[in-house]
Amino acid sequence: MESPLLRTAFRRAIVACQNPAKRRVGLQPRRYFATPVDAQGGRDDIQAAPPIRFTSEDDQFSQTRPRAELITNDTFARGGRGGGRERGGGGGGDQEVDYRQLLRRIRVVPASPSYFTATPRYTDDLLHLSSLLRKHQLLPMVMPGEAPRVAWKTIDQYKTELAEPIRSKSYNTLLQLLKRLNYIHPSLMPQEITDALEKYKRDVQPHLNVPNPIVVNEYGVAKAVGRRKSSTAQVYIVEGTGECLVNGKSLTEYFGRLHDRESAIWALKATQRIDKYNIWALASGGGTTGQAEAITLGLAKALMAHEPDLKPALRRAGCVTRNPKRVERKKPGKLKARKMPAWVKR
């Protein structure tokens, strides 16, 4: 009975005879290796170089590795600067310490665990704030809206300080930790959290800038300054019968438009105080509309010096908030700021 191996060999031989392209070459090319061996007929006297032993004598180590010194605490205690070998002191006898052997096992360890990250300084700050929050998260907190107002550094200022590419999402995570730590009750705030928060505050806190209060002098006169566009108005207000002078002229003589007259005394009209105060205003710059609205702001600020309780009513009337809008300048080739001439085809 034929074996499967013999049957397969016969089949391959028949296929090779029918298809000459699949015939195998009987003689294989001889391979030569870089290192001569006996099978290749090489020379017996050619041998490989002996392996380098880095753990041999000191002179061999000095040829393969640069010289270095390892100073240990024991060396400082003895007042020496360990060079190569040194005998140990104390009860150890004459045991020698090979500092070159110790130097081979030294590995530089980074001081920070985030040294190999793309943003090591940011990661250190994030880890530091997170550890402070875990440590003091059980301290009492103030109610929302009662925490001290703090202006934190912007992302551009923080990136410039660290010189690292910080993303907005990453910086928002840092701000959330800062705000959470800022909600700790001020009377129980630890000193380490206070020092940590000072690092992220702006140099100038706009919330601490308090404007000078407007006071009523000994003559019963309150002075305030109002601005609108490029106009400025100094307004003096005193209790009286309702007279109003602008640059030495009456209100009707100085402002020809009814809208400008109402705008100038709108603070008194909204609070129903027209016949209770006398007004003297000095306006300059801009046009009549800008001067009238500048008088409105100055009059409202001076009126609050006499009656501080009128601030909510004046705020609702729109007299306290300054409008920062300015007139857009005229562009070359246009009739106004954006109006094109009629002959220009659209």
C-alpha positions in Angstrom: 0.0 0.0 0.0 1.4 3.4 -1.0 2.1 5.8 1.7 0.8 9.4 1.5 4.4 10.8 1.4 5.3 8.7 -1.6 2.1 9.5 -3.4 2.7 13.3 -2.9 6.3 12.9 -4.3 5.1 11.2 -7.4 2.5 14.0 -8.0 5.1 16.7 -7.7 7.4 14.9 -10.1 4.7 14.6 -12.7 3.8 18.3 -12.4 7.4 19.3 -12.8 7.8 17.2 -16.0 4.6 18.7 -17.5 5.5 22.4 -16.6 9.2 23.1 -17.1 8.8 26.6 -15.5 8.1 25.0 -12.1 11.2 22.8 -12.1 13.4 23.4 -9.2 17.1 24.2 -9.7 19.2 21.4 -8.4 22.2 23.5 -7.6 21.6 26.2 -5.0 24.0 29.2 -4.9 26.5 29.0 -2.2 26.2 31.6 0.6 29.2 33.2 2.1 29.1 34.8 5.6 31.1 37.8 6.9 32.8 35.7 9.5 34.8 32.8 8.0 33.8 29.4 9.1 35.3 26.0 8.4 32.6 25.0 5.9 33.5 28.0 3.7 37.1 27.0 3.7 38.3 30.1 5.7 41.6 30.5 7.4 41.9 29.1 10.9 44.0 31.9 12.2 41.3 34.6 11.7 39.4 35.0 15.0 37.0 37.5 16.4 38.1 40.2 18.8 37.8 39.4 22.5 34.7 40.9 24.1 35.0 44.2 26.0 34.8 43.8 29.7 33.6 46.9 31.4 33.9 45.5 34.9 37.7 45.0 34.7 40.4 47.1 36.2 40.2 50.9 36.8 42.5 51.7 33.8 40.2 49.8 31.4 37.2 51.6 32.9 38.8 55.0 32.4 39.4 54.2 28.7 35.7 53.3 28.0 33.9 55.7 30.3 34.6 59.3 31.3 36.0 59.9 34.8 33.5 61.1 37.4 33.3 61.5 41.1 30.5 60.5 43.4 30.3 62.4 46.6 28.2 60.8 49.3 27.1 61.9 52.7 29.7 59.6 54.2 32.4 61.3 52.1 31.3 64.8 53.4 31.3 63.4 57.0 35.0 62.4 56.6 35.9 65.7 54.8 37.0 64.0 51.6 36.0 64.1 48.0 35.9 60.4 47.0 37.9 59.8 43.9 38.1 56.1 43.1 38.3 53.8 46.1 38.0 54.7 49.8 38.2 52.7 52.9 35.1 52.7 55.0 35.3 54.0 58.6 33.6 52.9 61.8 33.2 49.3 62.8 33.2 48.1 59.2 37.0 47.4 59.2 39.0 47.9 56.0 36.0 47.5 53.6 36.7 49.5 50.4 34.0 51.6 48.6 34.4 51.7 44.8 32.7 54.9 43.8 33.2 54.1 40.1 31.2 50.9 40.6 28.4 53.0 42.3 28.5 55.5 39.5 27.5 52.8 36.9 24.2 52.3 38.8 23.3 56.0 39.0 20.1 57.0 37.1 19.0 60.7 36.9 15.5 61.0 38.3 13.5 64.2 37.4 12.4 66.3 40.3 8.9 66.5 39.0 6.7 63.6 37.9 5.4 65.6 35.0 8.9 66.3 33.5 8.3 64.2 30.4 4.9 65.8 29.6 4.4 68.5 27.0 3.3 71.0 29.7 5.3 70.2 32.8 4.8 73.5 34.7 1.1 73.5 34.0 0.8 69.9 35.1 2.6 70.7 38.3 0.2 73.6 39.0 -2.8 71.4 38.4 -1.5 68.7 40.6 -0.7 71.2 43.4 -4.1 72.7 43.4 -5.8 69.3 43.2 -3.8 68.2 46.3 -4.8 71.3 48.2 -8.5 70.8 47.3 -8.3 67.1 48.5 -6.6 68.2 51.7 -9.1 71.0 52.6 -12.3 70.1 50.9 -14.1 69.6 54.2 -13.7 73.2 55.3 -16.8 75.4 55.4 -17.7 77.4 52.3 -19.4 80.7 51.8 -22.7 81.0 49.9 -22.6 81.5 46.1 -22.1 85.2 45.3 -20.5 86.0 48.7 -17.0 84.8 47.9 -14.3 87.6 47.5 -14.2 88.9 44.0 -11.0 88.0 42.3 -9.7 88.8 38.8 -7.7 85.8 37.7 -5.0 86.0 35.1 -6.1 85.6 31.5 -4.9 82.6 29.4 -2.5 84.8 27.4 -0.9 86.0 30.6 -0.6 82.5 32.0 0.9 81.2 28.7 3.4 84.0 28.6 4.4 83.3 32.2 4.9 79.6 31.7 6.1 79.7 28.1 4.0 76.5 27.4 1.2 75.8 24.9 -1.8 75.8 27.2 -5.3 75.0 25.7 -8.4 76.9 26.7 -10.0 73.7 28.0 -7.0 73.0 30.2 -6.9 76.5 31.6 -10.7 76.4 32.4 -10.0 73.3 34.5 -7.4 75.2 36.4 -9.8 78.1 36.9 -12.5 75.8 38.3 -10.0 74.6 41.0 -9.1 78.2 41.8 -12.7 79.3 42.1 -13.5 76.2 44.3 -10.6 77.1 46.7 -11.7 80.7 46.7 -15.1 79.7 48.1 -13.5 78.5 51.4 -14.6 80.8 54.2 -12.1 83.7 54.6 -11.8 83.3 58.3 -10.8 79.6 57.9 -8.6 80.0 54.8 -5.3 78.2 55.3 -2.2 80.1 54.6 -0.9 77.7 52.0 -4.1 78.2 50.0 -3.8 81.9 50.3 -0.2 81.8 49.0 -1.3 79.5 46.1 -4.1 81.8 45.0 -1.9 84.8 45.0 0.1 83.3 42.2 -2.8 83.3 39.8 -4.3 86.8 40.6 -3.7 89.7 38.3 -1.4 92.4 39.4 -4.2 95.0 39.3 -7.6 94.0 40.7 -10.3 96.2 39.0 -12.8 95.3 41.8 -10.6 97.2 44.3 -10.6 100.4 42.3 -13.2 102.5 44.1 -14.0 105.9 42.4 -13.8 109.0 44.5 -17.2 109.7 46.1 -19.0 112.8 45.0 -19.7 114.9 48.1 -21.8 118.0 48.7 -19.6 120.9 49.8 -20.3 123.5 52.6 -22.4 125.6 50.2 -24.7 122.7 49.3 -23.2 122.2 45.8 -22.4 118.9 44.2 -20.1 118.6 41.2 -19.9 115.7 38.8 -18.4 115.1 35.3 -20.2 113.4 32.5 -18.9 112.2 29.1 -20.4 111.0 25.9 -18.6 110.4 22.6 -16.1 113.3 22.4 -18.1 115.6 24.6 -17.4 116.5 28.2 -19.7 118.3 30.7 -19.1 119.6 34.2 -22.4 119.8 36.1 -23.0 121.7 39.3 -26.3 121.1 41.1 -27.8 122.9 44.2 -31.2 123.0 45.7 -33.3 125.7 44.1 -36.4 126.5 42.0 -35.5 124.6 38.8 -33.3 127.0 36.8 -30.9 125.5 34.2 -28.0 127.2 32.5 -25.6 125.7 30.0 -22.4 127.7 29.2 -24.1 130.8 30.5 -27.2 130.4 28.4 -30.7 129.0 29.2 -31.6 125.5 28.1 -33.9 126.7 25.3 -31.3 129.1 23.9 -28.4 126.6 23.9 -30.2 123.5 22.6 -32.4 124.2 19.5 -33.8 120.6 19.4 -36.5 119.6 21.9 -34.9 116.1 22.1 -31.6 117.6 23.3 -33.4 119.7 26.0 -35.2 116.7 27.4 -32.0 114.6 27.3 -30.1 117.2 29.3 -32.6 117.2 32.2 -33.9 113.7 31.9 -32.4 112.7 35.3 -34.6 115.3 37.0 -37.7 114.5 34.9 -37.5 110.8 35.6 -37.3 111.3 39.4 -39.8 114.3 39.4 -37.2 116.7 40.7 -37.3 119.4 38.0 -38.5 122.3 40.3 -36.3 121.3 43.3 -32.7 121.9 42.0 -30.8 124.5 40.1 -28.3 123.4 37.4 -25.2 125.0 36.0 -23.3 123.1 33.3 -20.1 123.7 31.3 -20.1 121.6 28.1 -17.3 121.3 25.5 -16.4 119.2 22.6 -18.5 117.2 20.2 -22.0 118.2 19.0 -25.2 119.2 20.7 -26.4 115.6 21.1 -23.2 114.5 22.7 -23.1 117.5 25.0 -26.8 116.9 26.1 -26.2 113.3 26.9 -22.9 114.2 28.7 -25.0 116.6 30.9 -27.5 113.8 31.6 -24.7 111.6 33.1 -23.1 114.4 35.1 -26.5 115.5 36.4 -27.4 112.0 37.5 -24.1 111.5 39.4 -24.5 114.9 41.1 -28.1 114.2 42.0 -27.1 110.9 43.7 -24.8 112.9 46.0 -27.8 114.8 47.3 -30.1 111.8 47.4 -28.4 108.4 47.2 -31.7 106.5 47.4 -32.5 107.7 43.8 -29.8 105.4 42.3 -32.3 102.5 41.4 -34.7 104.9 39.7 -31.9 106.6 37.8 -30.5 103.3 36.7 -33.8 102.1 35.4 -34.1 105.5 33.5 -30.7 104.9 31.9 -29.1 108.0 33.3 -26.3 106.4 35.3 -24.8 104.0 32.7 -22.4 105.7 30.2 -22.8 104.9 26.6 -19.3 104.2 25.2 -20.4 104.3 21.5 -18.6 106.8 19.3 -19.3 108.1 15.8 -17.7 105.9 13.2 -15.3 107.9 11.1 -15.8 108.7 7.4 -14.0 106.4 5.0 -12.2 107.8 1.9 -14.4 107.7 -1.2 -17.7 107.5 0.7 -20.2 110.2 1.5 -20.4 109.1 5.2 -19.0 106.3 7.3 -20.4 103.7 4.9 -22.6 105.4 2.4 -21.4 105.2 -1.1 -22.0 107.9 -3.8 -25.0 107.5 -6.0 -22.9 107.1 -9.2 -21.2 104.0 -7.9 -22.8 100.9 -9.3 -23.8 98.3 -6.8 
